Amino acid sequence: MTEIVECTGLYHIYKTGTLEVVALQGLDLKVAEAEMVAVVGRSGSGKTTLMNILAALETPSAGQARVAGIDIVALSARARLEYHRRVVGYVWQNARASLVAELTAAENIQLPLLGTGLARGERLSRTDSLLAMLKMGDRADLRPASLSAGEQQRLAVAVALANLPRLLLADEPTAELDRAAAGRLLQDLARLREELGITVLLVTHDPLVERNVDRVVRIRDGRTSTETRWSGSADEAVANELVIMDRAGRIQIPGVHLEALRLKDRVRIRRQGDRLVISRHDDEEEPE
């Protein structure tokens, strides 16, 4: 399986005067080509910082980040512009941030295509195709203010996909939508992933998103902590959750297990063959 996103040991520190805030602390992440992945975590966990780094909008303080084989940490200004045009598309949480209010839906999609060398006929054809894929063909001549919140977000997706990027990043794409509109958007993203062969990486707090992707990666304290592949019921997914071990051998046990087993303070670790067993420290130790 070819990996399109490879992040290793990412650190990012924000400095304001004498204050330093560490947003990422050695984060590792790999995303396969044509995979649809949700990144989740509490506010301040580093999710948006990660997305901004992958979008080449911010540069990490340390670590490596490659997208489609490109070292995005070392991009020159010219290479960064080409990266934005050809490799990555970004959907903001507020769809209106991606749209020009004075332009129609069709004109908004055509805007990123200007200066790419595409003939006018090709630009119009691609615009019509994207509008059709997102079931917005009858909205082509409307301005954003005349569209519903769900339609504005789908238009923002079309704008992000105008240059047919290999990676689509979406920051809380369903946050401002009702459940019906959010469900339609997720269905659209899944279908576009299949039809265009793109990779989709979303940041979300929405559990509906988590159940509509291939994999959920959780970030805690600026680094990846667990990941889940949905293949059955929610209970089966939790039971089969993978815990990420960092290079120092540390793991973060999911809260659901800490609560269910009443694990806190000190825990007992013992080896059984090729397995490690974690239990409460007051459990009686099993005989060898």
N, C-alpha and C positions, 0 to 999 in steps of 0.2 A: 504494500500500500504506500503510495507516494505521499509524502508530507508536504503540505504547502505552507504551513506555519510552524516555525521552530524557534522557540524562545528558551534560552538557557541562562539561569542566574541573573535575571533582570532585577536591577535596583533603580529606583527613582526617588530622588529627594527634592522636595520643594523648599526653597529658601525665601523667607520674607524677613528682611532685616536680620535680626539675630536669631530668629526662629527657624528651625528645620523640621520638616514633616516628612517622614519616610512613608511613601505610598506603596512601593514595591520592595520586597525584601528577599531577593533571590528566587524570583518566580520562574518556574519551568512550565512550558506548555508546548504540546504538539497537536496539530490538527491535520487530518488527512485530506487529500484532494477530494472535492465533492461531498465532504461531510457537512452536516448541519449541527452546530454545537452551541449550547447555551452556557454562558459564564454567569454564575450567581454568587452573591455574597452581600454582606451588610454594607450600609453606607460607610465609605471610608476604607473599604477593604482593598481598593486598588483597581476595581473593574474598569472604570472609565479611563484611568491612566493607561492601563494595558491597551485599550482600544485606540487611544490617541497615539501611542507608540506604534502600533501596527498600521495606523493610518499615516504614519510619518508626519504627525502634527507636533509631536514632542520627541525629544531624544533622551533615552535612558541615561542615568548617571553611571551605570556599569552593566555589564552583561552583553549577551548576543541576541539578536533578533533577525531572523531571515523569513522573507515571504516570497514564495515562488522562486527560491534560490537567490534572492536579492538581499544583500546585507543592508538593511534599512538604517542601521546606525551610522553607516559611512556614506550615505547619499549626499552628493553635491546638490546645490540649488537647482541646477538644470535636470539632474537625474531624479530629484524629488518631484519636480513638475511632471516628468514623464511617468513616474510611478503613480501619481495621482490620476493621470489620464488613462493609463493602460492596465494597471494591476489591481487597484483597490477602489471600491466604491463605499461611501459612508452615508448611512441614514441616521440623522440626528433624532433625538427623542421628540423635539419640537419640529414637526414636519415643515413648518413655515420657515425655519432657518435654512432649508434647502431650496426654497422656492422664491421666485421673483414675483411679487404681487401684481405687477403691471403686465405680466406675460400670460398668455393662455397656457393650458396644460401642455399642448403640443409644442409651443414655443419654449417652455421650460425644459422639456426633454431635449430639444434641438440645441439649446444654449451650450451644453458641454461639448457638443460635436463641432462647434465652430473652431476653426483653426487646426482641425485634425487631418485635413486633406481629403475628407470624404466629399464626394460630389453631392450636389443638392438633392438629387434623386435618391441617393443612398441614405442621406440624412432623413428625408421624409419617409422612406420605406422602413427604416429602423424605428422611427417614432411611432408609426402606425402599428408596427409589430408589437412594440412594448405596450402600447395602449390596449391592443387587443388581448395580449397575454394577461393583463390586469383587469380585463373586462371594463375598460373605460373609454372605448372607442367613441361613445356618444358624449363624452366629456371633453373632447379634444379642444373645442373652441371656448371653453369656460375658464375664467380666471380662478386662482386658488380660493378667493373669498366666497365663490359660488359653490364650492365643493364641501361635502361633509368632512368631518374629522378623519373618518376612515379613508375617504377618497383622497384627501390631502396626503395621508401617509403612504398610500399606494402610489400616488404620483411621485412622492419623494423617493420611493424605491425605484420607480422607472427612471428618474433623473440619475440616481446612483448607478444604474445599470446601462446608461446610455452608451458608454464606451466599452461595454462588454468586459468588465473587469473579471479577474479570476477569483477575487475574494470580495465578498460583500460583508461589511461591518454594520451592525445595527445596534444603536444604544437605546435600550428601553423602547422598542418600536411600538409596543402595545400600551404603554403607560397612560396615554390620554384617550384611549378608545374604550367603548363599552364591550361587553363580552362577545356580542355577535360580531362586531367589526374586528375585534382582536382575532377571533377564530378565522374569519375570512382572510385576514392578512397573513396569518400563519400558514393557511392552506396555499395562498398565493406564493409565499416564499418557498414552501416545500416543492410546489410545482415548477417554479422558476429554477430551483436548484437542479431538478431532474431535466428540464428542457434545455437549459443553457449550460449544464455541467459545471456550475459555479460552486464555490465553497461559501457557506454562510456561518458567520460567527455573531451571536447576539449576546448582549448584556441584558439581564432582566431580574426583576423581583417577582414576576408573574408566574405562578405555578402552572398556568395553562400553557405557557411557552415551554416549560420544562418537559411536559409530557408530549410535545410535538417535535422533538429534536432527536437526533441519534444519540447524543451524549450530553450530560450535564457535568460541568467542571465547577467546583466550588472553590472560591478564594477566601482565605482568612488571613488576616494580619499580613497582607501583601505577598502571599505565596499560595500556590495551589495546595489544597488540603485533601479533597476527595473528588472522585468522579463516579458517575452512574451511567450505565447503559440501560435504557428502558427496553425490556423484552417481555415483561409480563405485568403482574399487578404491582401496585406501589410497594407492598410489603416485600415482594420478591426482589424489586429493584434495590430497596434499602439493604436487604440481606446480602446482596451481591455487590454492594458498593466497594469500589476500590479506594484505598487510602494511599495518598502520595507520601512517600518517604523522601525527606530531603537528604542532602549529601552528608549531613551530620548524623544520619540515622534516626531523626525525629519524625514522628507521625502524629496526626491529629485525629483522634477517634471521634466519629460523628456523634453529635449530642443525643440522638435517639438511642444509641447503644449505651452511652453514659447513664442516661436516665433509667433505661430498662434494667440495667445490671447494677445500678446504684454505685457506679465507680466514681470515686473522688479522692482527693489528696494522694495517698500512696496506693499503688496497685501491685499485685503479685504477677510476675512473669516467669513462666517455666517452659522448658523445652520438652516437647513430646515428639520424638522422631524428627521429622522434617517440618514440624509446626511449632509456633510459639503460642502459648495459651495465656491470655490476660484475664485475671479475675480480681475480686476484691482482696485487699491484703489480709482481711480477717477470715478468709476461706481457709479451711484446713488443706494443707498441702497433700496432694495425692502421693501414695507410695510409688517409688521407682519400679 
